Amino acid sequence: MENKFVVERTDRLDKVIEDKLPNLSRSYIQKLIKEGYVLVNGSIVEKPSHKVKVNDIVEVKEKEAEVLQVEKEDKPIKIVYEDEYLLIIDKEAGLTVHPVGSKTTNTLVNRLLYHIEDLSQIGGIIRPGIVHRLDRDTSGLMVVAKNDTAHRALSEMLKRHEIKRKYICLVKGNFKEKVGIINLPLKREQGTTRMRVSVMGKEAITHFKVLESIGPYTLLQVELETGRTHQIRVHMAHIGHPLVGDTIYGKRDKNINLERQFLHSYEISFKHPIIDKELRLVSELPCDLKKVLWELREKWKKK
């Protein structure tokens, strides 16, 4: 991996790199900087907080792949598309995408390492192949890269909004409008994993369309223009329509038996970056979400 770019704003070095190379995590970027893999105007800079200025030239050099310490696990994954460059998987709810903190087992990455011989190394030692993520309790489709060429291309496509991702979610309350756009920047709350709307945050744009009103609930189709952490959950809660089952940004609904947020990545579509093939994959709602809809429809059609 080697990336060279011209700085467009004055900011911390790690933040500028994160914006330019969104496939790299902030912690991995900071590690690269501290280990001397980042140059500013031709000189190594080892402080992530170093202030870069407009027109500075930043170069992120290749780091030799480390021997993966994440264990392979012979557990199932549902692959709905695969070729020599990438695969698309249908993730089950409750499965964390990659190791984090003390959790180093029973993640999607552990399973991928067992089933897939080669995965891209751009994501670092704990995120091989991971181009974008889904929350642990969100089910559905996500793309995984098998080599660095595909990974870089897919990451660029994400930045240019060329990978279309559609979700189904059930929220509390009803809408007057049938379609809408939420354009509110998001920022992580300091010292937590929670996100919040903030003028100091990064751009976040969510498109939604009402599919069905069921009593005091609404079933939505949601399309992401950007892909910030918890974006749909935070945006919906902020406008007064928290996701059913979301206890982080909303409250548990005693009338609905669901152990996770009602959110499913049901469609992903894009032009394959290497073989120029149009891909469109669809995943049907899992049984737990279908059951909730059936019960609500049965209840409210009698009213």
N, C-alpha and C positions, 0 to 999 in steps of 0.2 A: 504494500500500500504506500503510495506517495501522492500527496496532494499539495498543490502550490496555488495560492490565490492572493489577490490584492485586498487589503482591509478596506471596508467601506464606512466604518464608524469607529470612534474612540471607545474602547471598552476593555474589559479583562480578556487576556489571551484565551483562557479556556472557554469563555462564553462565545467569543468570535468563532473559534474552531467548532464548537457545538452547533452553531447555526449553519455553518458551511458544510459540516459533515454530520448530519443528524443521525446517521447509522451508528455513530460512536457514542457511548455513554459518557456523561461528564466525568465520572470516576476514572474511566479508561483514558480519556483525554488528559486528565491531570497526571495520571501515571506516565503517559508518554512524555509529557512536558518535563516531569521531574527526572526522568531517566535519559534526557538529552536527545529525544527524537524530534524536537520541534525547533525550527530556526526562524528568527525574525530578522529580516534584512541580511541574511547570510550568517548570523551569529546564533549559537545555541542559547536558548533562554530556558531556565529551569524553574521558574516561578509561575504557577498557574494564574496568579493575580497580576502578573505583569501587564501594564497598560500599553496596548498597541494603538497606533494612530492611523488616520485615513492615509491610504497609499503605502502603508507598510506592506512588505511582502512576507507572508507566512508560508512556511514549508513544513509539512508533516511527513516525516520519513517512515520508511517501512520498518516494522519491528518483527524480528524473526519469531515465527510461531513457537509458543511454549508447548511443552508436552501437556496435553489436557489432563487435569486432575479430577474432572467430573466423571463419575462412574457411569458406565453404560448399564441400562436397565431393560430387561426383556419384558416390556409391558406394551400393550397395544397402542397404536396411533392409527387414525383413519386418514389415509392418503386418498385424495379425490382426483389429483392430477400429479404426474411426475414425468420429467424428462431428464436429460443429462445436466441441465443447468439449474433447475428449480423444482420445487414441489409445492403443492397447495394442500394443507391439511385441514381437517374439520375437528377443531379442538373441543374436547368435552368440558363442561363446567366443573370447576373445582380443581383444575390442573394449572399450576403455576407455570409460566412459560420458561423461565430460566432460574438457575440458582441465585439466591439473594440472601445476604446475611449468613445466618447459621443453617439455612435451608439449602442443602446441597443434593438432596435426593428427591425422587418422585416429582420431577419436573418434566416438561415437554423436551427440554434439551437432553436429559438423561435418556429418554426414549429414542430421540432422534439419533443419538450417538450409537445406539445399538442397531437401529434399522438402516441407517444411511452411512455408507462407507466414507464418503467425502462431504464435508460441509465447509462453507466459506469461513475464513478465520478473521475477517474484518471486525466482527463483533467482539473479539477478544476471547479469553479463555473460558468464560462462562456463558457466552452468547453466540456460539458458532452457528452461522446460518440465519440468525434472527434479524430480519429486515424491519419488522414492526411487531408490536405486541398486542395481545388481548389481556384484559384483566383476568385474574384467576377465576372469578365466577362468571365471566362472560364466555359463552360458547360460540362456535362457528368457525368461519374460514379465515385462514391467514397464510401468507406466503413465506417460504423458507428458501434461502439461496444455497446452492450446492458448491459454488465456487466464487472467488473474489470478483471476477468479471461480472457475473450476474448480480452479485450483491451491490456493487457500485452502480450498475445500471438501474436496478430496482430502486435504490435509494434516491437517485436523481429523479426518477419518475415520480416517486412520492413527493419530493420537493416541488415538482412541477404540476402536482395534482393530476397525474396521468393514470394513477391506479384508483379506480372507482370502488368505494366500499359502502355497501348499504347494510343497514341494520334494521331489525324489528325490535321495538320496545313497547312496554305497557307502562303508562304513566298515570298518576292520579289527577283527576279533574278533567274538565272538558274544554275544548277550544272553540272560539268563535270563527277563527279563520281555518281554512282547510289546508293551506300551505304556509310556510314561514321560514325565515332565516334568522338564526341567532349569531350575531357577530360581536362577541365579547372576549377580550383577551384573558388568558388564564396564567396564574402563577402558583407555584408550590408554596404552601404555608411553611414557614421556616421551622425546621426541626421535626416535620411530620411527613407523612405520605399523602396528605390531603392537598387538593388543589382548590383554588378560589378565583373568582373573577377579580381582576385588578388592572387598573390602567397601566401598571408597571409590568404586566405580563406579556406573553407572546400571543400573537394573533391566533384566534381560534374561531372557525366558522362552521356552523352546523345547519344543514338544510333539513326540514321535516315536512311530512305530508300525513294528514289524518287518513287512516285506513278504516277505522271503525270506532264508534262510541258505544261503550258497553256500560250502561248505568253511569256511575261516577268515575269511570275510567276511560282512557283513550288508547287505542292501539295505533302506533305511529310507524311509518317508514322513515328512517333517518339516514342521510348521506353526509359523510364527512368530507369537507374540503381541506381541512387540516387534521392532524392526528395527535392532538395533545393528550397527555395522561388524563384519564377519567373525563374526557371532554363532554361526551353525551350526558353522563351522570351529573356533572356540575352545571352545565348549561340548562338542563331541564329543571333541576332543583332551583336554580337561580330565578327562573321565570315562574316558579310556583307550581311546577308539575314534576315532582320527584319520581324516579322510577319505582315501580312496585318491587318490593323486596330489598331495596337499597337502604341499609341501616347506617351507612356512613354519611350520605347526603340527604337522607330522609329518615322516616320512622317506620318500624315494622307495622304492617297492616294486619291486625288480628283477624280480619275477615278472609285473608288469603293465605293458604298454606304453601309457602315457597321459601326455600332456604337460601336463595341468592337473588340478585337483581334480575329482573326480567329484561334481558338484553342478549340478542343473538345476531352475530355477523352472518347474514344469510346470503349475501351476494358479493362477489369480487370479480372485476373485469378490467382487462388491460391488454395492450398489444405486447406480446412477448418481446423483450428487449434484444434477444439474440436471433431467434428464428423468424421474427416478424409475423407471428401467428396471433390472431385474435383469440383471447381466452375469456370465457365467462362461465363461472362456476356458481352453483346455487346449492344451499344447504337448507333442508326443511327444519322446522322448529323441533327441538328435542321434546321428548314425552312430557317432562315436568312442566314445560311452558304450554304445550297443547292442553294439558289437563287443567291448568289455571283458566285458560280461555273457555274451555268447555263448561267448567263449573260456573264461571261468571255469566256466560250466555244463557245457561239454564236458569240461573237465578233471576236475571234481569229481564228475560223475555216474559216472565210471569207477572212482572210489575204493571 
